[in-house]
Amino acid sequence: MSPAGRPRAGSAAAAVLLLGAAGCSANPAPTAAAAATYSGGGVTVTLRLAAGEDGRQLLNATFTPEQAGFHLYSVDLPAGGVDGLGLPTRLTVRGGLTADGATRADRPLRTVSPLGLGVELPVYPDGAVTISLPVRRADAGPTEAVVSFGACSEQRCMVPVTDQVIPLGTVG
């Protein structure tokens, strides 16, 4: 914990993104995996940069609830939730990388209907879910991922995490 009582990004956050070789295009793709870890809100988030199927690079963020029986809200949940309920899972980048497409999840959606609230909320099945964001090199310099998420079980929710910055290292 930091002196302010906020969780810190894990020691793997010092990982450096190794990018392109001399003579590559103006925005060569990252060529080595970056890894960073953050824990907060009852969830551990592990970030890795990897090659995508279509030749683009993907920033993969695996959100793993620290307790059994917890799930995360869908990336498709509206920004304000449904009737103010739920926090969409978000993954963005800034600095040395820029988004190059929409996020995708590796798990199917299901809905939950909290008792007595009269709403259906899109969530992923209990357990870990990996959200992938296509990215490309934007500029040389520090790169950060920004995540937001909320984890709940059928009985309770953990404290949500909003706009948590996770350093990924330096680009180029």
OpenMM code with the backbone's topology and positions (N, CA, C; nanometers):
from openmm import Vec3, app, unit

residues = "MET SER PRO ALA GLY ARG PRO ARG ALA GLY SER ALA ALA ALA ALA VAL LEU LEU LEU GLY ALA ALA GLY CYS SER ALA ASN PRO ALA PRO THR ALA ALA ALA ALA ALA THR TYR SER GLY GLY GLY VAL THR VAL THR LEU ARG LEU ALA ALA GLY GLU ASP GLY ARG GLN LEU LEU ASN ALA THR PHE THR PRO GLU GLN ALA GLY PHE HIS LEU TYR SER VAL ASP LEU PRO ALA GLY GLY VAL ASP GLY LEU GLY LEU PRO THR ARG LEU THR VAL ARG GLY GLY LEU THR ALA ASP GLY ALA THR ARG ALA ASP ARG PRO LEU ARG THR VAL SER PRO LEU GLY LEU GLY VAL GLU LEU PRO VAL TYR PRO ASP GLY ALA VAL THR ILE SER LEU PRO VAL ARG ARG ALA ASP ALA GLY PRO THR GLU ALA VAL VAL SER PHE GLY ALA CYS SER GLU GLN ARG CYS MET VAL PRO VAL THR ASP GLN VAL ILE PRO LEU GLY THR VAL GLY".split()
positions = [
    Vec3(0.0842, -0.1179, 0.0000),
    Vec3(0.0000, 0.0000, 0.0000),
    Vec3(0.0880, 0.1232, 0.0000),
    Vec3(0.0422, 0.2265, -0.0661),
    Vec3(0.1143, 0.3525, -0.0654),
    Vec3(0.0822, 0.4270, 0.0631),
    Vec3(0.1574, 0.5340, 0.0929),
    Vec3(0.1261, 0.6115, 0.2131),
    Vec3(-0.0162, 0.6656, 0.2125),
    Vec3(-0.0726, 0.6872, 0.0948),
    Vec3(-0.2089, 0.7388, 0.0865),
    Vec3(-0.3117, 0.6283, 0.1054),
    Vec3(-0.2670, 0.5031, 0.1222),
    Vec3(-0.3598, 0.3927, 0.1433),
    Vec3(-0.4124, 0.3323, 0.0151),
    Vec3(-0.3567, 0.3715, -0.1005),
    Vec3(-0.4004, 0.3164, -0.2278),
    Vec3(-0.3060, 0.2056, -0.2700),
    Vec3(-0.3581, 0.0982, -0.3295),
    Vec3(-0.2705, -0.0083, -0.3762),
    Vec3(-0.1771, 0.0449, -0.4843),
    Vec3(-0.0570, -0.0110, -0.4893),
    Vec3(0.0402, 0.0280, -0.5908),
    Vec3(0.0423, -0.0755, -0.7016),
    Vec3(0.0869, -0.0318, -0.8175),
    Vec3(0.1088, -0.1267, -0.9257),
    Vec3(0.2215, -0.2194, -0.8834),
    Vec3(0.2172, -0.3460, -0.9248),
    Vec3(0.3169, -0.4442, -0.8859),
    Vec3(0.4544, -0.4141, -0.9417),
    Vec3(0.5522, -0.4851, -0.8897),
    Vec3(0.6897, -0.4604, -0.9304),
    Vec3(0.7111, -0.4887, -1.0777),
    Vec3(0.6285, -0.5709, -1.1373),
    Vec3(0.6437, -0.5982, -1.2800),
    Vec3(0.6118, -0.4763, -1.3643),
    Vec3(0.5561, -0.3717, -1.3030),
    Vec3(0.5224, -0.2510, -1.3780),
    Vec3(0.6456, -0.1824, -1.4327),
    Vec3(0.7622, -0.2187, -1.3873),
    Vec3(0.8854, -0.1589, -1.4377),
    Vec3(0.9271, -0.2199, -1.5709),
    Vec3(0.8523, -0.3167, -1.6201),
    Vec3(0.8871, -0.3794, -1.7479),
    Vec3(0.8945, -0.2758, -1.8583),
    Vec3(0.9855, -0.2971, -1.9501),
    Vec3(1.0058, -0.2019, -2.0591),
    Vec3(0.9525, -0.2610, -2.1878),
    Vec3(0.8858, -0.1789, -2.2679),
    Vec3(0.8394, -0.2201, -2.3990),
    Vec3(0.9553, -0.2042, -2.4963),
    Vec3(0.9950, -0.3124, -2.5600),
    Vec3(1.1019, -0.3059, -2.6590),
    Vec3(1.0372, -0.2929, -2.7952),
    Vec3(1.0687, -0.1878, -2.8649),
    Vec3(0.9967, -0.1597, -2.9872),
    Vec3(1.0878, -0.1470, -3.1068),
    Vec3(1.0412, -0.2057, -3.2175),
    Vec3(1.0975, -0.1836, -3.3492),
    Vec3(1.2485, -0.1777, -3.3590),
    Vec3(1.2983, -0.1980, -3.4761),
    Vec3(1.4407, -0.1855, -3.5029),
    Vec3(1.4618, -0.0696, -3.5981),
    Vec3(1.5855, -0.0278, -3.6136),
    Vec3(1.6168, 0.0829, -3.7043),
    Vec3(1.5671, 0.0488, -3.8433),
    Vec3(1.5169, 0.1489, -3.9109),
    Vec3(1.4712, 0.1295, -4.0476),
    Vec3(1.3279, 0.0839, -4.0584),
    Vec3(1.2566, 0.0679, -3.9477),
    Vec3(1.1166, 0.0272, -3.9530),
    Vec3(1.0308, 0.1471, -3.9877),
    Vec3(0.9040, 0.1239, -4.0089),
    Vec3(0.8124, 0.2325, -4.0412),
    Vec3(0.8057, 0.3309, -3.9259),
    Vec3(0.7373, 0.4426, -3.9465),
    Vec3(0.7293, 0.5480, -3.8455),
    Vec3(0.6676, 0.4981, -3.7158),
    Vec3(0.5776, 0.4022, -3.7238),
    Vec3(0.5132, 0.3492, -3.6038),
    Vec3(0.5231, 0.1971, -3.6017),
    Vec3(0.6438, 0.1423, -3.5842),
    Vec3(0.6559, -0.0026, -3.5840),
    Vec3(0.5804, -0.0633, -3.4669),
    Vec3(0.5425, -0.1894, -3.4832),
    Vec3(0.4699, -0.2589, -3.3772),
    Vec3(0.5644, -0.2946, -3.2640),
    Vec3(0.5150, -0.2942, -3.1412),
    Vec3(0.5956, -0.3424, -3.0299),
    Vec3(0.6363, -0.4867, -3.0572),
    Vec3(0.7588, -0.5250, -3.0183),
    Vec3(0.8079, -0.6582, -3.0521),
    Vec3(0.8287, -0.7496, -2.9323),
    Vec3(0.8135, -0.7011, -2.8109),
    Vec3(0.8343, -0.7861, -2.6934),
    Vec3(0.7211, -0.7651, -2.5939),
    Vec3(0.6955, -0.8690, -2.5164),
    Vec3(0.5858, -0.8617, -2.4201),
    Vec3(0.6199, -0.7678, -2.3052),
    Vec3(0.5236, -0.6883, -2.2671),
    Vec3(0.5343, -0.6049, -2.1475),
    Vec3(0.4457, -0.6693, -2.0425),
    Vec3(0.4854, -0.6603, -1.9190),
    Vec3(0.4037, -0.7172, -1.8128),
    Vec3(0.3950, -0.6181, -1.6983),
    Vec3(0.2772, -0.6074, -1.6435),
    Vec3(0.2549, -0.5234, -1.5264),
    Vec3(0.1400, -0.5858, -1.4488),
    Vec3(0.1386, -0.5632, -1.3177),
    Vec3(0.0342, -0.6189, -1.2326),
    Vec3(-0.0155, -0.5121, -1.1367),
    Vec3(-0.1469, -0.5145, -1.1129),
    Vec3(-0.2105, -0.4244, -1.0168),
    Vec3(-0.3108, -0.5072, -0.9374),
    Vec3(-0.3210, -0.4825, -0.8082),
    Vec3(-0.4233, -0.5466, -0.7255),
    Vec3(-0.5009, -0.4398, -0.6507),
    Vec3(-0.6324, -0.4480, -0.6584),
    Vec3(-0.7203, -0.3564, -0.5881),
    Vec3(-0.8642, -0.3947, -0.6143),
    Vec3(-0.9549, -0.3529, -0.5286),
    Vec3(-1.0961, -0.3820, -0.5479),
    Vec3(-1.1276, -0.5302, -0.5495),
    Vec3(-1.0424, -0.6121, -0.4836),
    Vec3(-1.0661, -0.7559, -0.4801),
    Vec3(-1.0291, -0.8284, -0.6073),
    Vec3(-0.9524, -0.7620, -0.6952),
    Vec3(-0.9172, -0.8176, -0.8262),
    Vec3(-0.7687, -0.7941, -0.8518),
    Vec3(-0.7021, -0.8926, -0.9118),
    Vec3(-0.5659, -0.8738, -0.9615),
    Vec3(-0.5741, -0.8588, -1.1126),
    Vec3(-0.5115, -0.7526, -1.1639),
    Vec3(-0.5091, -0.7261, -1.3080),
    Vec3(-0.3668, -0.7493, -1.3566),
    Vec3(-0.3504, -0.8384, -1.4542),
    Vec3(-0.2201, -0.8651, -1.5143),
    Vec3(-0.2254, -0.8217, -1.6597),
    Vec3(-0.1325, -0.7346, -1.6977),
    Vec3(-0.1277, -0.6803, -1.8335),
    Vec3(-0.0091, -0.7383, -1.9084),
    Vec3(-0.0321, -0.7783, -2.0340),
    Vec3(0.0742, -0.8306, -2.1202),
    Vec3(0.0507, -0.7819, -2.2624),
    Vec3(0.1589, -0.7459, -2.3282),
    Vec3(0.1540, -0.7079, -2.4683),
    Vec3(0.1900, -0.8304, -2.5501),
    Vec3(0.1078, -0.8622, -2.6517),
    Vec3(0.1284, -0.9836, -2.7304),
    Vec3(0.0899, -0.9595, -2.8753),
    Vec3(0.1344, -1.0494, -2.9622),
    Vec3(0.0967, -1.0427, -3.1031),
    Vec3(-0.0479, -1.0875, -3.1177),
    Vec3(-0.1239, -1.0143, -3.1995),
    Vec3(-0.2621, -1.0508, -3.2271),
    Vec3(-0.2709, -1.1399, -3.3491),
    Vec3(-0.3866, -1.2000, -3.3709),
    Vec3(-0.4070, -1.2903, -3.4841),
    Vec3(-0.3938, -1.2202, -3.6179),
    Vec3(-0.4310, -1.0940, -3.6245),
    Vec3(-0.4328, -1.0217, -3.7516),
    Vec3(-0.3054, -0.9409, -3.7748),
    Vec3(-0.1998, -0.9712, -3.7010),
    Vec3(-0.0742, -0.9003, -3.7181),
    Vec3(-0.0604, -0.7767, -3.6308),
    Vec3(-0.1706, -0.7307, -3.5721),
    Vec3(-0.1629, -0.6169, -3.4799),
    Vec3(-0.1157, -0.6660, -3.3442),
    Vec3(-0.0775, -0.5717, -3.2606),
    Vec3(-0.0408, -0.6043, -3.1234),
    Vec3(-0.1651, -0.5933, -3.0354),
    Vec3(-0.1702, -0.6739, -2.9316),
    Vec3(-0.2809, -0.6709, -2.8365),
    Vec3(-0.2270, -0.6439, -2.6972),
    Vec3(-0.2939, -0.5563, -2.6259),
    Vec3(-0.2691, -0.5427, -2.4832),
    Vec3(-0.3755, -0.6280, -2.4160),
    Vec3(-0.3320, -0.7362, -2.3518),
    Vec3(-0.4230, -0.8278, -2.2837),
    Vec3(-0.4220, -0.7969, -2.1350),
    Vec3(-0.5389, -0.7730, -2.0805),
    Vec3(-0.5538, -0.7473, -1.9372),
    Vec3(-0.6388, -0.8595, -1.8790),
    Vec3(-0.5784, -0.9408, -1.7937),
    Vec3(-0.6521, -1.0482, -1.7283),
    Vec3(-0.6942, -1.0001, -1.5901),
    Vec3(-0.8253, -0.9947, -1.5699),
    Vec3(-0.8861, -0.9510, -1.4441),
    Vec3(-0.9242, -1.0773, -1.3669),
    Vec3(-0.8598, -1.1008, -1.2529),
    Vec3(-0.8836, -1.2220, -1.1755),
    Vec3(-0.9354, -1.1862, -1.0364),
    Vec3(-1.0635, -1.2137, -1.0090),
    Vec3(-1.1140, -1.1894, -0.8736),
    Vec3(-1.0330, -1.2707, -0.7725),
    Vec3(-1.0050, -1.2104, -0.6585),
    Vec3(-0.9227, -1.2752, -0.5571),
    Vec3(-1.0020, -1.3722, -0.4701),
    Vec3(-1.1351, -1.3723, -0.4832),
    Vec3(-1.2193, -1.4659, -0.4093),
    Vec3(-1.3075, -1.5418, -0.5075),
    Vec3(-1.3339, -1.6670, -0.4763),
    Vec3(-1.4224, -1.7485, -0.5590),
    Vec3(-1.5629, -1.6896, -0.5581),
    Vec3(-1.6355, -1.7107, -0.6680),
    Vec3(-1.7746, -1.6677, -0.6756),
    Vec3(-1.7942, -1.5232, -0.7179),
    Vec3(-1.6879, -1.4541, -0.7583),
    Vec3(-1.6994, -1.3148, -0.8020),
    Vec3(-1.6855, -1.3055, -0.9533),
    Vec3(-1.7583, -1.2110, -1.0106),
    Vec3(-1.7557, -1.1861, -1.1544),
    Vec3(-1.7292, -1.0379, -1.1787),
    Vec3(-1.6978, -1.0045, -1.3038),
    Vec3(-1.6778, -0.8651, -1.3444),
    Vec3(-1.7873, -0.8253, -1.4415),
    Vec3(-1.8170, -0.6960, -1.4435),
    Vec3(-1.9161, -0.6432, -1.5368),
    Vec3(-1.8590, -0.6389, -1.6777),
    Vec3(-1.9463, -0.6457, -1.7753),
    Vec3(-1.9094, -0.6474, -1.9165),
    Vec3(-1.8507, -0.5145, -1.9634),
    Vec3(-1.7661, -0.5218, -2.0664),
    Vec3(-1.7181, -0.3995, -2.1318),
    Vec3(-1.8335, -0.3308, -2.2049),
    Vec3(-1.9408, -0.4052, -2.2313),
    Vec3(-2.0565, -0.3507, -2.3033),
    Vec3(-2.1570, -0.2801, -2.2131),
    Vec3(-2.1370, -0.2851, -2.0822),
    Vec3(-2.2260, -0.2143, -1.9902),
    Vec3(-2.2136, -0.0649, -2.0168),
    Vec3(-2.3239, 0.0093, -2.0231),
    Vec3(-2.3139, 0.1543, -2.0455),
    Vec3(-2.2287, 0.2218, -1.9379),
    Vec3(-2.1708, 0.3359, -1.9726),
    Vec3(-2.0801, 0.4086, -1.8823),
    Vec3(-2.1411, 0.4317, -1.7443),
    Vec3(-2.2677, 0.4645, -1.7368),
    Vec3(-2.3328, 0.4895, -1.6082),
    Vec3(-2.3993, 0.3675, -1.5491),
    Vec3(-2.3749, 0.2503, -1.6079),
    Vec3(-2.4397, 0.1285, -1.5618),
    Vec3(-2.5827, 0.1215, -1.6132),
    Vec3(-2.6619, 0.0348, -1.5561),
    Vec3(-2.8040, 0.0225, -1.5873),
    Vec3(-2.8779, 0.0760, -1.4659),
    Vec3(-2.9509, 0.1840, -1.4856),
    Vec3(-3.0171, 0.2521, -1.3738),
    Vec3(-2.9172, 0.2834, -1.2620),
    Vec3(-2.7946, 0.3185, -1.3017),
    Vec3(-2.6910, 0.3538, -1.2053),
    Vec3(-2.6225, 0.2356, -1.1389),
    Vec3(-2.6576, 0.1143, -1.1791),
    Vec3(-2.5990, -0.0060, -1.1191),
    Vec3(-2.4925, -0.0653, -1.2107),
    Vec3(-2.3812, -0.1048, -1.1535),
    Vec3(-2.2744, -0.1699, -1.2278),
    Vec3(-2.1711, -0.0714, -1.2797),
    Vec3(-2.0488, -0.1187, -1.2929),
    Vec3(-1.9384, -0.0398, -1.3464),
    Vec3(-1.8773, -0.1191, -1.4611),
    Vec3(-1.8812, -0.0646, -1.5831),
    Vec3(-1.8255, -0.1397, -1.6955),
    Vec3(-1.6753, -0.1622, -1.6788),
    Vec3(-1.6286, -0.2771, -1.7232),
    Vec3(-1.4855, -0.3040, -1.7262),
    Vec3(-1.4279, -0.2256, -1.8434),
    Vec3(-1.3231, -0.1471, -1.8164),
    Vec3(-1.2620, -0.0628, -1.9196),
    Vec3(-1.1117, -0.0854, -1.9219),
    Vec3(-1.0537, -0.0791, -2.0428),
    Vec3(-0.9097, -0.0861, -2.0643),
    Vec3(-0.8751, 0.0142, -2.1725),
    Vec3(-0.7920, 0.1122, -2.1391),
    Vec3(-0.7436, 0.2094, -2.2367),
    Vec3(-0.5930, 0.2245, -2.2177),
    Vec3(-0.5290, 0.2917, -2.3135),
    Vec3(-0.3852, 0.3188, -2.3049),
    Vec3(-0.3606, 0.4653, -2.3326),
    Vec3(-0.2439, 0.5120, -2.2866),
    Vec3(-0.2027, 0.6483, -2.3169),
    Vec3(-0.0499, 0.6532, -2.3140),
    Vec3(0.0032, 0.7581, -2.3731),
    Vec3(0.1486, 0.7712, -2.3805),
    Vec3(0.2002, 0.7082, -2.5078),
    Vec3(0.2904, 0.6109, -2.4954),
    Vec3(0.3585, 0.5515, -2.6094),
    Vec3(0.2755, 0.4592, -2.6954),
    Vec3(0.1572, 0.4189, -2.6510),
    Vec3(0.0680, 0.3347, -2.7310),
    Vec3(-0.0660, 0.4032, -2.7467),
    Vec3(-0.1346, 0.3692, -2.8547),
    Vec3(-0.2704, 0.4184, -2.8761),
    Vec3(-0.3588, 0.3004, -2.9159),
    Vec3(-0.4859, 0.3085, -2.8821),
    Vec3(-0.5803, 0.2023, -2.9185),
    Vec3(-0.5949, 0.1973, -3.0699),
    Vec3(-0.6077, 0.0753, -3.1235),
    Vec3(-0.6202, 0.0543, -3.2676),
    Vec3(-0.7379, -0.0393, -3.2960),
    Vec3(-0.8433, -0.0269, -3.2169),
    Vec3(-0.9612, -0.1105, -3.2324),
    Vec3(-1.0366, -0.1177, -3.1006),
    Vec3(-1.1422, -0.1958, -3.1012),
    Vec3(-1.2286, -0.2093, -2.9831),
    Vec3(-1.1811, -0.3232, -2.8929),
    Vec3(-1.2158, -0.3135, -2.7647),
    Vec3(-1.1832, -0.4203, -2.6705),
    Vec3(-1.2719, -0.5416, -2.6963),
    Vec3(-1.2156, -0.6591, -2.6656),
    Vec3(-1.2892, -0.7852, -2.6755),
    Vec3(-1.2586, -0.8694, -2.5528),
    Vec3(-1.3550, -0.9488, -2.5126),
    Vec3(-1.3371, -1.0370, -2.3971),
    Vec3(-1.3263, -1.1815, -2.4435),
    Vec3(-1.2571, -1.2630, -2.3642),
    Vec3(-1.2421, -1.4047, -2.3983),
    Vec3(-1.3493, -1.4928, -2.3344),
    Vec3(-1.4450, -1.4328, -2.2655),
    Vec3(-1.5507, -1.5094, -2.1996),
    Vec3(-1.6862, -1.4635, -2.2517),
    Vec3(-1.7837, -1.5523, -2.2559),
    Vec3(-1.9179, -1.5130, -2.2998),
    Vec3(-1.9876, -1.4303, -2.1923),
    Vec3(-2.0870, -1.3560, -2.2353),
    Vec3(-2.1663, -1.2775, -2.1402),
    Vec3(-2.2780, -1.3622, -2.0809),
    Vec3(-2.3166, -1.3257, -1.9618),
    Vec3(-2.4389, -1.3764, -1.9008),
    Vec3(-2.5020, -1.2566, -1.8313),
    Vec3(-2.6232, -1.2692, -1.7854),
    Vec3(-2.6858, -1.1583, -1.7136),
    Vec3(-2.7174, -1.2013, -1.5709),
    Vec3(-2.7129, -1.1017, -1.4827),
    Vec3(-2.7560, -1.1233, -1.3451),
    Vec3(-2.8674, -1.0241, -1.3172),
    Vec3(-2.9604, -1.0656, -1.2343),
    Vec3(-3.0727, -0.9810, -1.1947),
    Vec3(-3.0722, -0.9683, -1.0432),
    Vec3(-3.0073, -0.8632, -0.9905),
    Vec3(-3.0035, -0.8472, -0.8449),
    Vec3(-3.1448, -0.8458, -0.7866),
    Vec3(-3.1649, -0.9235, -0.6830),
    Vec3(-3.2955, -0.9415, -0.6206),
    Vec3(-3.3597, -0.8085, -0.5839),
    Vec3(-3.4816, -0.7881, -0.6329),
    Vec3(-3.5606, -0.6714, -0.5972),
    Vec3(-3.5268, -0.5433, -0.6706),
    Vec3(-3.4305, -0.5465, -0.7632),
    Vec3(-3.3918, -0.4229, -0.8316),
    Vec3(-3.4538, -0.4089, -0.9703),
    Vec3(-3.5047, -0.5171, -1.0260),
    Vec3(-3.5743, -0.5101, -1.1536),
    Vec3(-3.4868, -0.4751, -1.2729),
    Vec3(-3.3582, -0.5076, -1.2680),
    Vec3(-3.2684, -0.4818, -1.3808),
    Vec3(-3.1887, -0.6075, -1.4120),
    Vec3(-3.1431, -0.6152, -1.5367),
    Vec3(-3.0515, -0.7213, -1.5775),
    Vec3(-2.9188, -0.6567, -1.6123),
    Vec3(-2.8106, -0.7100, -1.5568),
    Vec3(-2.6781, -0.6542, -1.5780),
    Vec3(-2.5903, -0.7548, -1.6519),
    Vec3(-2.5232, -0.7121, -1.7608),
    Vec3(-2.4343, -0.8034, -1.8332),
    Vec3(-2.3019, -0.8201, -1.7583),
    Vec3(-2.2664, -0.9449, -1.7311),
    Vec3(-2.1432, -0.9764, -1.6592),
    Vec3(-2.0747, -1.0940, -1.7286),
    Vec3(-1.9507, -1.1174, -1.6905),
    Vec3(-1.8789, -1.2367, -1.7351),
    Vec3(-1.8990, -1.3451, -1.6303),
    Vec3(-1.8801, -1.4714, -1.6670),
    Vec3(-1.8913, -1.5782, -1.5675),
    Vec3(-1.7943, -1.5551, -1.4513),
    Vec3(-1.8253, -1.6132, -1.3364),
    Vec3(-1.7369, -1.6015, -1.2200),
    Vec3(-1.5952, -1.6433, -1.2585),
    Vec3(-1.4979, -1.5731, -1.2018),
    Vec3(-1.3578, -1.6057, -1.2276),
    Vec3(-1.2919, -1.5056, -1.3209),
    Vec3(-1.1767, -1.5451, -1.3717),
    Vec3(-1.0943, -1.4561, -1.4542),
    Vec3(-1.1556, -1.4320, -1.5919),
    Vec3(-1.1318, -1.3117, -1.6434),
    Vec3(-1.1675, -1.2762, -1.7806),
    Vec3(-1.0519, -1.1946, -1.8368),
    Vec3(-1.0179, -1.2198, -1.9636),
    Vec3(-0.9130, -1.1427, -2.0300),
    Vec3(-0.9770, -1.0497, -2.1313),
    Vec3(-0.9462, -0.9219, -2.1178),
    Vec3(-0.9926, -0.8190, -2.2104),
    Vec3(-0.8740, -0.7838, -2.2994),
    Vec3(-0.8933, -0.7857, -2.4308),
    Vec3(-0.7863, -0.7557, -2.5260),
    Vec3(-0.8166, -0.6263, -2.5987),
    Vec3(-0.7141, -0.5409, -2.6104),
    Vec3(-0.7247, -0.4133, -2.6799),
    Vec3(-0.6170, -0.4076, -2.7870),
    Vec3(-0.6561, -0.3990, -2.9168),
    Vec3(-0.5549, -0.3803, -3.0212),
    Vec3(-0.4862, -0.2451, -3.0012),
    Vec3(-0.3529, -0.2436, -3.0125),
    Vec3(-0.2769, -0.1207, -2.9909),
    Vec3(-0.1705, -0.1047, -3.0990),
    Vec3(-0.1226, 0.0184, -3.1117),
    Vec3(-0.0080, 0.0470, -3.1983),
    Vec3(0.0768, 0.1526, -3.1301),
    Vec3(0.2011, 0.1576, -3.1727),
    Vec3(0.2944, 0.2557, -3.1178),
    Vec3(0.2500, 0.3947, -3.1596),
    Vec3(0.2511, 0.4882, -3.0654),
    Vec3(0.2119, 0.6263, -3.0944),
    Vec3(0.3333, 0.7173, -3.0873),
    Vec3(0.4025, 0.7163, -2.9767),
    Vec3(0.5170, 0.8034, -2.9520),
    Vec3(0.6164, 0.7302, -2.8635),
    Vec3(0.7387, 0.7817, -2.8629),
    Vec3(0.8365, 0.7321, -2.7665),
    Vec3(0.8022, 0.7917, -2.6305),
    Vec3(0.8283, 0.7193, -2.5270),
    Vec3(0.8054, 0.7721, -2.3935),
    Vec3(0.7269, 0.6783, -2.3061),
    Vec3(0.6944, 0.7248, -2.1855),
    Vec3(0.6217, 0.6413, -2.0896),
    Vec3(0.4854, 0.5979, -2.1442),
    Vec3(0.4501, 0.4746, -2.1144),
    Vec3(0.3224, 0.4188, -2.1570),
    Vec3(0.2463, 0.3721, -2.0341),
    Vec3(0.1161, 0.3980, -2.0339),
    Vec3(0.0322, 0.3583, -1.9213),
    Vec3(-0.0962, 0.2940, -1.9717),
    Vec3(-0.1427, 0.1955, -1.8969),
    Vec3(-0.2767, 0.1415, -1.9165),
    Vec3(-0.3650, 0.2061, -1.8104),
    Vec3(-0.4921, 0.2230, -1.8434),
    Vec3(-0.5889, 0.2773, -1.7480),
    Vec3(-0.7049, 0.1782, -1.7429),
    Vec3(-0.7362, 0.1299, -1.6218),
    Vec3(-0.8424, 0.0310, -1.6064),
    Vec3(-0.9487, 0.0795, -1.5089),
    Vec3(-1.0705, 0.0354, -1.5337),
    Vec3(-1.1835, 0.0543, -1.4423),
    Vec3(-1.2575, -0.0784, -1.4375),
    Vec3(-1.3082, -0.1153, -1.3199),
    Vec3(-1.3816, -0.2414, -1.3082),
    Vec3(-1.4527, -0.2491, -1.1737),
    Vec3(-1.5488, -0.3380, -1.1687),
    Vec3(-1.6177, -0.3694, -1.0448),
    Vec3(-1.6382, -0.5196, -1.0379),
    Vec3(-1.6145, -0.5787, -0.9216),
    Vec3(-1.6313, -0.7226, -0.9021),
    Vec3(-1.7407, -0.7463, -0.7988),
    Vec3(-1.8308, -0.8371, -0.8319),
    Vec3(-1.9416, -0.8693, -0.7416),
    Vec3(-1.9628, -1.0198, -0.7357),
    Vec3(-2.0256, -1.0629, -0.6271),
    Vec3(-2.0758, -1.1994, -0.6158),
    Vec3(-2.2279, -1.1871, -0.6144),
    Vec3(-2.2956, -1.2952, -0.5913),
    Vec3(-2.4415, -1.2892, -0.5820),
    Vec3(-2.4864, -1.2175, -0.4545),
    Vec3(-2.3966, -1.2081, -0.3544),
    Vec3(-2.4326, -1.1470, -0.2270),
    Vec3(-2.3776, -1.0065, -0.2049),
    Vec3(-2.2608, -0.9738, -0.2634),
    Vec3(-2.2004, -0.8437, -0.2347),
    Vec3(-2.1059, -0.8009, -0.3461),
    Vec3(-2.0686, -0.6738, -0.3402),
    Vec3(-1.9735, -0.6180, -0.4365),
    Vec3(-1.8514, -0.5654, -0.3628),
    Vec3(-1.7382, -0.5718, -0.4298),
    Vec3(-1.6145, -0.5143, -0.3773),
    Vec3(-1.6140, -0.3647, -0.4118),
    Vec3(-1.5241, -0.2899, -0.3495),
    Vec3(-1.5104, -0.1476, -0.3803),
    Vec3(-1.4658, -0.1359, -0.5261),
    Vec3(-1.5387, -0.0615, -0.6102),
    Vec3(-1.5004, -0.0511, -0.7513),
    Vec3(-1.3703, 0.0275, -0.7692),
    Vec3(-1.3030, 0.0010, -0.8785),
    Vec3(-1.1793, 0.0708, -0.9145),
    Vec3(-1.2084, 0.1506, -1.0409),
    Vec3(-1.1817, 0.2809, -1.0352),
    Vec3(-1.2113, 0.3691, -1.1481),
    Vec3(-1.0856, 0.4421, -1.1922),
    Vec3(-1.0553, 0.4326, -1.3209),
    Vec3(-0.9436, 0.5054, -1.3829),
    Vec3(-0.8112, 0.4834, -1.3110),
    Vec3(-0.7808, 0.3582, -1.2800),
    Vec3(-0.6530, 0.3239, -1.2167),
    Vec3(-0.5437, 0.3215, -1.3231),
    Vec3(-0.4404, 0.4019, -1.3043),
    Vec3(-0.3279, 0.4089, -1.3978),
    Vec3(-0.2256, 0.3022, -1.3600),
    Vec3(-0.1832, 0.2234, -1.4597),
    Vec3(-0.0834, 0.1187, -1.4391),
    Vec3(0.0318, 0.1443, -1.5361),
    Vec3(0.1491, 0.1815, -1.4861),
    Vec3(0.2634, 0.2065, -1.5748),
    Vec3(0.3055, 0.0786, -1.6473),
    Vec3(0.3337, 0.0913, -1.7772),
    Vec3(0.3789, -0.0228, -1.8566),
    Vec3(0.5259, -0.0122, -1.8949),
    Vec3(0.5862, 0.1016, -1.8762),
    Vec3(0.7264, 0.1180, -1.9123),
    Vec3(0.7433, 0.2274, -2.0157),
    Vec3(0.8583, 0.2254, -2.0832),
    Vec3(0.8914, 0.3291, -2.1801),
    Vec3(0.8939, 0.2720, -2.3201),
    Vec3(0.8319, 0.3431, -2.4113),
    Vec3(0.8305, 0.3051, -2.5517),
    Vec3(0.9459, 0.3744, -2.6209),
    Vec3(1.0181, 0.3011, -2.6990),
    Vec3(1.1120, 0.3427, -2.7916),
    Vec3(1.2292, 0.4199, -2.7762),
] * unit.nanometer
topology = app.Topology()
chain = topology.addChain("A")
for resn in residues:
    res = topology.addResidue(resn, chain)
    for name in ("N", "CA", "C"):
        topology.addAtom(name, app.Element.getBySymbol(name[0]), res)
